[in-house]
């Protein structure tokens, strides 16, 4: 009776992949949505010049436009604003704990004047601070989440942006695009990893089942059954090795029918052990069972072999009629 562990394991791999796929897609979609809303808020602020520098409050018209953007874009994520930032919810009300976005006005006058003085050293420019207009830019923070169905919200991330300096030069970061590219790369690697595991595992699972069938057909371990198994493995391109337990017997060559008690310092193509239903004495009522173990590797392009996994199986009960059926 072959065990169903292989089916369960591949089912678990599929479930894990689905969860990883859902997580990456969720993160990418939520990040893209937050990034788009962030850019739209920056455009609104730049077109409205919508903050009073004296009290740091958004103008009513600016609030109305931003609230419309939040609702139209389906943006619902909230978070806590850092010190120095003013937070607003989806209705345009101030809040610090459950804010849809956070904003802070940053004075740009000092850096502007220092830069201007540096440029004017050789030209003997006259720079008078009092003659320069108030110049600010605005830091924006929005939030996005890793949100998986059933598990729901797991992690909260922030996305940052800056307006251009009002009455000055343009300065908007490109962090969001970089993060999106990294997430796409991470998803590609995860997808390749899943395919590699699924394909390799499926091949090893098939080889294991066929080997068990051969053992059952020829009533256990014998020179003939091992020769057939070895030829079958070679013809199907099997060349993976792994470690056998000390109580198992290992096959270290597919070119002959020999096996040996496992050596912890050696690697083997496959491992075999046995047990009996009662005792292992020759008796028509006694049955012998063989445990069989193959190996498969998890590898990725450029990364090579990362690790090796076992895949285990067990024969149905076989009548015990010959001492040679017992591994020695």
C-alpha positions as CSV (number, residue, x, y, z in Angstrom):
1,X,0.0,0.0,0.0
2,X,1.7,3.2,-1.2
3,X,1.3,6.1,1.2
4,X,-0.5,9.3,0.2
5,X,2.2,11.6,1.8
6,X,3.4,12.7,-1.6
7,X,0.0,13.9,-2.6
8,X,-0.4,15.7,0.7
9,X,3.0,17.3,0.3
10,X,2.5,18.6,-3.2
11,X,-0.9,19.9,-2.1
12,X,0.8,21.8,0.7
13,X,3.4,23.2,-1.8
14,X,0.5,24.4,-4.0
15,X,-1.2,26.1,-1.0
16,X,2.0,27.8,0.1
17,X,2.5,29.0,-3.5
18,X,-1.0,30.4,-3.7
19,X,-0.5,32.2,-0.4
20,X,2.8,33.7,-1.7
21,X,1.3,34.6,-5.0
22,X,-1.7,36.3,-3.3
23,X,0.7,38.1,-0.9
24,X,2.9,39.5,-3.7
25,X,-0.1,40.5,-5.8
26,X,-1.8,42.1,-2.8
27,X,1.4,44.1,-2.0
28,X,1.9,45.1,-5.6
29,X,-1.7,46.2,-6.2
30,X,-1.9,48.1,-2.8
31,X,1.5,49.8,-3.4
32,X,0.5,50.8,-7.0
33,X,-2.8,52.2,-5.7
34,X,-1.0,54.2,-2.9
35,X,1.7,55.4,-5.3
36,X,-0.9,56.7,-7.7
37,X,-2.9,58.5,-5.0
38,X,0.4,60.0,-3.6
39,X,1.3,61.4,-7.0
40,X,-2.2,62.8,-7.4
41,X,-2.1,64.5,-4.0
42,X,1.3,66.0,-4.9
43,X,-0.2,67.4,-8.2
44,X,-3.1,68.9,-6.2
45,X,-0.8,70.6,-3.7
46,X,1.4,72.0,-6.4
47,X,-1.5,73.4,-8.4
48,X,-3.4,74.7,-5.3
49,X,-0.4,75.9,-3.2
50,X,-2.8,74.6,-0.7
51,X,-1.2,75.0,2.7
52,X,-1.0,78.0,4.9
53,X,2.6,78.2,6.0
54,X,1.5,80.0,9.2
55,X,-0.7,77.2,10.7
56,X,0.1,74.2,8.5
57,X,-3.6,73.7,7.6
58,X,-4.9,72.6,4.2
59,X,-7.2,75.0,2.4
60,X,-10.8,73.9,2.1
61,X,-10.5,73.6,-1.7
62,X,-7.4,71.5,-1.4
63,X,-9.1,69.2,1.1
64,X,-12.1,68.8,-1.1
65,X,-9.9,67.7,-4.1
66,X,-7.8,65.3,-2.1
67,X,-10.8,63.7,-0.4
68,X,-12.3,63.2,-3.9
69,X,-9.1,61.6,-5.0
70,X,-9.0,59.2,-2.1
71,X,-12.5,58.0,-2.6
72,X,-12.3,57.8,-6.4
73,X,-9.1,55.8,-6.2
74,X,-10.6,53.4,-3.7
75,X,-7.9,54.2,-1.2
76,X,-8.8,53.1,2.3
77,X,-5.6,52.2,4.1
78,X,-4.8,54.2,7.3
79,X,-1.8,54.5,9.6
80,X,-0.2,56.7,12.3
81,X,1.5,59.9,11.3
82,X,5.1,60.6,12.6
83,X,5.8,63.6,14.8
84,X,5.7,66.9,12.9
85,X,3.2,65.6,10.4
86,X,-0.5,66.5,10.2
87,X,-2.8,63.6,9.4
88,X,-6.2,63.6,7.5
89,X,-8.8,60.9,7.2
90,X,-10.9,60.0,4.1
91,X,-13.4,62.7,5.1
92,X,-10.8,65.5,5.3
93,X,-10.8,65.7,9.1
94,X,-7.6,66.0,11.0
95,X,-6.4,62.9,12.9
96,X,-3.0,61.4,13.9
97,X,-3.8,57.8,14.6
98,X,-6.0,56.6,11.7
99,X,-4.9,59.0,9.0
100,X,-5.3,58.3,5.3
101,X,-2.3,60.5,4.6
102,X,0.2,62.7,6.5
103,X,1.6,66.0,5.4
104,X,4.4,68.3,6.6
105,X,5.5,71.7,5.3
106,X,9.3,72.0,5.1
107,X,10.9,75.4,4.7
108,X,13.3,75.6,1.7
109,X,14.5,79.2,2.3
110,X,17.7,78.3,4.2
111,X,19.0,75.8,1.6
112,X,18.0,78.1,-1.2
113,X,19.9,81.0,0.1
114,X,23.0,79.0,0.9
115,X,23.0,77.6,-2.6
116,X,22.5,81.0,-4.1
117,X,25.3,82.5,-2.0
118,X,27.6,79.7,-3.2
119,X,26.8,80.3,-6.8
120,X,27.3,84.1,-6.4
121,X,30.7,84.0,-4.7
122,X,32.7,84.9,-7.8
123,X,30.0,87.1,-9.4
124,X,29.8,89.2,-6.2
125,X,26.0,88.9,-6.1
126,X,24.1,90.7,-3.4
127,X,21.8,88.2,-1.6
128,X,19.3,89.7,0.8
129,X,17.2,87.2,2.8
130,X,14.4,89.6,3.4
131,X,13.8,90.1,-0.3
132,X,13.2,86.4,-1.0
133,X,9.7,84.9,-0.9
134,X,8.7,82.2,1.5
135,X,9.6,78.9,-0.1
136,X,8.4,75.5,1.1
137,X,8.0,72.0,-0.2
138,X,5.7,69.4,1.3
139,X,6.5,65.8,2.5
140,X,3.6,63.4,2.0
141,X,3.2,59.9,3.6
142,X,0.6,57.4,2.6
143,X,0.1,53.8,3.7
144,X,-0.4,50.4,2.0
145,X,-0.8,46.9,3.5
146,X,0.1,43.3,2.9
147,X,-3.5,42.1,2.9
148,X,-4.3,38.4,2.3
149,X,-7.9,37.0,2.3
150,X,-8.9,35.3,5.6
151,X,-5.6,36.3,7.2
152,X,-6.4,40.0,6.4
153,X,-4.0,42.8,7.2
154,X,-0.5,41.5,8.2
155,X,2.0,44.4,7.7
156,X,1.6,48.1,7.2
157,X,4.1,50.0,4.9
158,X,4.5,53.7,4.1
159,X,5.1,55.4,0.8
160,X,6.7,58.8,0.8
161,X,6.6,61.7,-1.7
162,X,7.6,65.4,-1.9
163,X,6.3,68.2,-3.9
164,X,8.5,70.5,-5.9
165,X,9.7,73.6,-4.0
166,X,7.0,76.1,-4.5
167,X,8.4,79.1,-6.4
168,X,11.6,77.0,-6.9
169,X,12.8,73.9,-8.6
170,X,11.3,70.5,-9.1
171,X,12.2,67.7,-6.6
172,X,10.1,64.5,-6.6
173,X,11.6,61.1,-5.7
174,X,11.3,57.9,-7.7
175,X,11.3,55.5,-4.7
176,X,7.9,54.1,-5.6
177,X,9.0,52.9,-9.1
178,X,12.1,51.2,-7.6
179,X,10.0,49.3,-5.0
180,X,7.5,48.2,-7.6
181,X,10.3,46.8,-9.7
182,X,11.8,45.0,-6.7
183,X,8.4,43.4,-5.9
184,X,8.0,42.3,-9.5
185,X,11.5,40.7,-9.4
186,X,10.7,39.0,-6.0
187,X,7.5,37.6,-7.5
188,X,9.4,36.3,-10.6
189,X,11.9,34.5,-8.3
190,X,9.1,33.0,-6.2
191,X,7.2,31.8,-9.2
192,X,10.4,30.2,-10.7
193,X,11.0,28.6,-7.3
194,X,7.6,27.1,-7.2
195,X,7.8,25.7,-10.7
196,X,11.2,24.2,-10.0
197,X,10.0,22.5,-6.8
198,X,6.7,21.3,-8.4
199,X,8.4,19.9,-11.5
200,X,11.2,18.2,-9.7
201,X,8.9,16.8,-6.9
202,X,6.5,15.4,-9.4
203,X,9.3,13.6,-11.3
204,X,10.7,12.2,-8.0
205,X,7.2,11.2,-6.9
206,X,6.7,9.2,-10.1
207,X,10.1,7.5,-9.8
208,X,9.4,6.5,-6.2
209,X,6.0,5.0,-7.0
210,X,7.4,3.0,-9.9
211,X,10.3,1.7,-7.7
212,X,7.8,0.5,-5.1
213,X,5.8,-1.2,-7.8
214,X,9.0,-3.1,-8.9
215,X,9.7,-4.1,-5.3
216,X,6.2,-5.4,-4.9
217,X,6.2,-7.3,-8.3
218,X,9.5,-9.1,-7.5
219,X,8.6,-9.7,-3.9
220,X,11.2,-7.6,-2.2
221,X,14.8,-6.7,-2.5
222,X,16.8,-9.0,-4.8
223,X,19.5,-8.6,-7.4
224,X,16.9,-8.6,-10.2
225,X,14.6,-6.0,-8.5
226,X,17.4,-3.7,-7.7
227,X,18.8,-4.0,-11.3
228,X,15.5,-3.1,-12.7
229,X,15.1,-0.1,-10.4
230,X,18.6,1.2,-11.1
231,X,18.0,1.0,-14.9
232,X,14.7,2.7,-14.6
233,X,16.2,5.5,-12.6
234,X,19.1,6.0,-15.0
235,X,16.8,5.9,-18.1
236,X,14.7,8.7,-16.5
237,X,17.7,10.9,-15.8
238,X,17.7,10.5,-12.0
239,X,21.1,11.5,-10.6
240,X,20.4,13.0,-7.2
241,X,22.1,11.8,-4.0
242,X,21.3,12.3,-0.4
243,X,22.0,11.0,3.1
244,X,20.5,7.7,4.5
245,X,19.8,7.1,8.2
246,X,22.1,4.7,10.1
247,X,19.5,2.0,10.1
248,X,18.9,2.2,6.4
249,X,20.7,0.6,3.5
250,X,22.0,2.8,0.7
251,X,22.7,2.3,-3.0
252,X,25.7,4.4,-4.1
253,X,25.9,3.2,-7.7
254,X,23.2,2.7,-10.3
255,X,25.5,0.5,-12.4
256,X,25.2,-2.6,-10.2
257,X,22.8,-4.2,-7.7
258,X,24.9,-3.8,-4.6
259,X,23.8,-1.9,-1.4
260,X,25.4,-1.3,2.0
261,X,24.5,-0.3,5.5
262,X,24.4,3.5,5.4
263,X,27.6,5.4,6.2
264,X,26.9,8.9,7.5
265,X,29.9,10.3,5.5
266,X,28.5,9.0,2.2
267,X,25.7,10.0,-0.1
268,X,23.4,7.6,-1.8
269,X,21.0,7.5,-4.8
270,X,18.3,6.0,-2.6
271,X,17.7,4.3,0.7
272,X,15.9,1.1,1.7
273,X,14.9,-0.4,5.0
274,X,12.4,-3.0,6.1
275,X,10.2,-4.2,9.0
276,X,7.9,-7.1,9.6
277,X,4.3,-7.3,10.8
278,X,5.2,-9.6,13.7
279,X,8.6,-11.3,13.5
280,X,10.9,-11.6,10.5
281,X,11.1,-15.4,10.7
282,X,10.1,-17.3,7.7
283,X,6.5,-18.1,8.0
284,X,3.5,-17.9,5.6
285,X,1.7,-15.6,8.0
286,X,4.6,-13.2,8.3
287,X,4.8,-10.1,6.1
288,X,7.7,-7.9,5.2
289,X,7.4,-4.2,4.3
290,X,10.0,-2.1,2.6
291,X,10.5,1.6,3.2
292,X,12.0,3.4,0.2
293,X,13.5,6.9,0.0
294,X,14.5,9.0,-3.0
295,X,15.9,12.6,-3.2
296,X,15.1,15.7,-5.2
297,X,16.9,19.0,-5.3
298,X,15.6,22.5,-5.2
299,X,17.5,24.6,-7.7
300,X,17.1,27.9,-9.5
301,X,18.8,29.4,-12.5
302,X,21.9,31.5,-11.5
303,X,21.5,30.3,-7.9
304,X,22.2,26.6,-8.6
305,X,21.3,23.8,-6.1
306,X,19.9,25.3,-2.9
307,X,18.8,22.3,-0.9
308,X,17.9,18.6,-1.1
309,X,14.6,17.1,0.0
310,X,13.5,13.5,0.7
311,X,10.5,11.7,-0.8
312,X,9.4,8.6,1.1
313,X,7.3,5.6,0.2
314,X,6.4,2.1,1.5
315,X,5.4,-1.1,-0.2
316,X,2.3,-3.1,0.5
317,X,2.9,-6.2,2.7
318,X,4.9,-8.8,0.9
319,X,5.0,-12.5,1.9
320,X,8.2,-13.5,3.7
321,X,9.5,-16.7,2.2
322,X,13.2,-16.2,1.7
323,X,16.1,-15.1,3.9
324,X,17.5,-13.1,1.0
325,X,14.4,-10.7,1.3
326,X,16.0,-9.3,4.4
327,X,18.6,-6.7,3.8
328,X,22.0,-7.7,5.0
